[in-house]
């Protein structure tokens, strides 16, 4: 779907698209690609747009790595909810101070086993229970080896 939308070439364009009432423009802010310098300008100089940067489907992993440091838990939550969130970022988010972020890590299909294991004693029982259930059903290494 990203191919359907033309590249966003500036921070100003991204912000205009994101704030637009036109669904086509709003969708473009969520699906179109940006060059890396534009991403960096957006996340460094427009903190109010960091959630929306994390919301974009094409956001590069190096930008996600920056966004997991955001003081707003909603930005970190958005990163952890991304289907293609890198395992190394999920590993770091397993220690997040916000329960919602840790819960996403516990259930994320790309979370490393070590991250899920750290959550089995989480202070929030829902997270601990989900982590224990995931570990109990974790595929064994032999199950994934070809016959």
C-alpha positions in Angstrom: 0.0 0.0 0.0 2.9 2.3 0.6 3.6 2.3 -3.2 0.2 3.9 -3.6 1.2 7.1 -2.0 4.0 9.4 -3.2 6.9 10.2 -0.9 6.6 12.9 1.6 9.4 15.3 1.0 9.4 17.6 4.0 8.3 17.9 7.7 5.9 20.6 6.8 4.2 18.4 4.2 3.9 15.5 6.8 2.3 17.9 9.3 -0.1 19.3 6.8 -1.1 15.8 5.7 -1.5 14.6 9.2 -3.7 17.5 10.2 -5.8 17.4 7.1 -9.5 16.7 7.2 -9.2 14.9 3.8 -9.0 11.1 4.4 -6.7 10.6 1.4 -4.2 13.1 2.8 -4.5 11.7 6.3 -3.9 8.2 4.9 -0.9 9.5 3.0 0.7 10.6 6.3 0.3 7.1 7.6 1.5 5.2 4.6 3.9 7.2 2.5 7.7 7.0 2.8 10.0 9.8 3.9 13.7 10.1 3.4 15.8 9.6 6.5 16.8 13.2 7.0 13.1 14.2 6.9 12.3 11.5 9.6 15.1 12.9 11.8 13.9 16.4 11.4 10.4 15.4 12.3 11.2 13.4 15.4 13.9 15.9 16.7 12.1 19.1 16.1 8.4 18.3 16.3 7.8 16.3 19.5 4.0 16.8 19.1 4.3 14.7 15.9 6.3 11.8 17.4 3.2 9.6 17.9 2.2 10.2 14.3 5.7 9.4 13.2 5.4 6.0 15.0 2.0 5.6 13.4 3.4 5.7 9.9 3.7 2.2 8.3 7.1 2.9 6.7 8.9 4.3 9.7 12.5 3.0 9.6 13.9 1.0 12.6 16.5 3.6 13.4 13.6 6.1 14.0 11.7 3.5 16.0 14.8 3.2 18.2 14.7 6.9 18.8 11.0 6.9 19.5 11.2 4.2 22.3 13.1 6.8 24.3 10.1 9.2 24.2 8.8 10.4 27.6 5.2 9.9 26.3 4.2 6.3 26.9 1.7 6.6 24.0 4.6 7.0 21.6 6.4 3.9 23.1 3.1 2.0 23.0 2.7 2.8 19.3 6.2 1.5 18.6 5.6 -1.7 20.6 2.3 -2.3 18.7 3.9 -2.2 15.3 3.8 -5.6 13.6 7.4 -5.2 12.3 8.9 -3.8 15.5 12.4 -5.2 15.7 13.0 -7.8 18.4 15.9 -5.8 19.9 13.5 -2.8 20.5 10.9 -5.1 22.1 13.7 -6.5 24.3 14.3 -2.9 25.6 10.6 -2.1 25.9 10.1 -5.2 28.2 11.4 -2.9 31.1 9.2 0.0 30.2 7.6 1.8 33.1 4.1 1.8 31.6 1.9 -1.3 31.9 0.4 -0.9 28.4 3.8 -1.0 26.7 4.9 -4.1 28.7 1.7 -5.9 27.9 2.3 -5.3 24.2 5.8 -6.8 24.5 4.4 -9.8 26.4 2.1 -10.6 23.5 4.1 -9.4 20.5 4.9 -12.3 18.1 8.4 -10.9 17.5 9.3 -10.4 21.2 12.4 -12.4 22.1 12.0 -15.2 24.6 14.3 -13.4 27.0 12.0 -10.3 27.0 8.9 -12.4 27.6 10.6 -14.3 30.4 11.4 -11.1 32.2 7.7 -10.3 32.3 6.5 -13.5 34.0 6.8 -11.8 37.4 5.5 -8.4 36.3 3.8 -6.3 39.0 0.6 -6.2 36.8 -0.9 -9.7 37.0 -2.4 -9.5 33.5 1.1 -9.1 32.0 2.6 -11.8 34.1 -0.2 -14.2 33.1 0.2 -13.4 29.4 3.9 -13.9 29.6 3.6 -17.2 31.4 1.1 -18.4 28.8 3.4 -17.4 25.9 6.3 -19.2 27.4 4.3 -22.3 28.0 3.4 -22.4 24.4 6.8 -21.2 23.1 7.8 -23.4 20.1 10.7 -25.7 21.0 13.8 -25.4 18.8 13.3 -29.0 17.5 9.8 -28.1 16.3 11.2 -25.5 13.9 14.0 -27.7 12.5 13.3 -29.3 9.1 12.9 -33.0 8.9 
